[in-house]
Amino acid sequence: MDPPEDVWVAFDEDRMVGFAAGCNKWDEPFKGEWFIMAVYVDPEVQGRGTGRLVLRAAVGHGLNLGQEDVKLSVFQENHPARGFYAKCGGEETVEGAWEWEGESYPIVYVRFNQTP
């Protein structure tokens, strides 16, 4: 897995409530593309705009680097996250699989070509 190059963090006073992390991919099929590696929002604050805030920062950064679009992957069965990305303007492109310790997990790639 590529290490994150940039991380955006959201706080509620002194408590971290969300983050997004991204990097330029080192491997195929997305080598050289800006890719969002993780988006997390504390369940206690979901629905309050935190996810959109950190996603906007990560996507905006990739687009400001001159990328045509910014991608992320999400587990195929994670329907709440897929719905959230769609509401933020993400377009599901292709399906794939994430391989980990001999197991295969179906994923969907989502692309953003504008800031949410």
N, C-alpha and C positions, 0 to 999 in steps of 0.2 A: 504494500500500500504506500502511496506517495505521502510524504509528510506534509502537513498543512504549512503554507507559507504565510498566510494571513488569517487572523481570527478577529471577528467582530463580536463584542460582548454587550449584552443589555443588562442594566442593573435597575433594581427597584430599591432606592436608597443605597444601602451597603450590601445588598444581597444580589448575587448573580441570578438572573431569571431566564437567560437565553443566550445562545451564541450561534454563529455560523462560521465555518472554516473552509478555506479554499486553497487551491494550488494549481500550478501548471502541471498537467499530467506528464509523466515520464514514460508511459508505456502505451502501446497500441490498444485500442483503435483511436484513442484520443490524445496521442502524444502532441505536446505543445499547446493544447487547448486549456483554457481556464475552466476548472471543474470544481464545483462545490462538493466538498467531502462530507460535510455534516451540517445539519441544522437541528438545534435542540431548543425546546421551550419547556420550562417548568410547568407541569400540568396545572398547578395552582393559578397560573396567570394566562393560560391558553384562552384565546378569544379576545384578548385585550390589545392586539396589534404588535406584540413583541416579535412574533414569527415574521410578520411582514417587514418589520423594521430591520432585523438582522439579515433577512433574505435580500431586501432592497440594497443593503450595504454591500453584500457579497456579489450580487449580480451587477450592480453599478460599477464595482471595481473592475470586474472582468471586462465589461463593455468599454470602460474608460481605458483599458489596456489595448483597445483596438480589436478585440475579439468580435466576430460576427454574432456569436451567441455564447451563452454560458449554459453548461449542462450540469445535471446531477442525476443520481440514480436513487431509486426508492424500491423497497420490497414490494412486489406485485400485490401482496395481500394487505398492504398498509393503505387501506382506502381513505382513512381520514387525512393522511399526509398527501395522497394523490389529489384529493378534493381541494385541499388547501393550495397546492401548487397550481392547480387549474384556475382557482379563483384569483391567484396572483399573476396570471397570464402565461403560465407554463404550458407547453405543448408536449404531450407524450409522443415520442418518436419511435423507438424500437424497444423490443423486449430482449432480455438477455438472461444471464445467470451469474451469480456470484458464487465462486467456489471457495470453500473453507473447510479444511481438515477432512477432505473426502466427501463432503456434503455439497449439494447444489441448491441454491436458493434463487427462485425466479425474481428478476428485477425488471423495472421499467425505467428507461432513460427519459428525462424531461429536459426540454431546452427552453431558455428564455432569450428573446432577442430584443427585449426592452426592459427597463427597470420597473419592478412591480409598484 
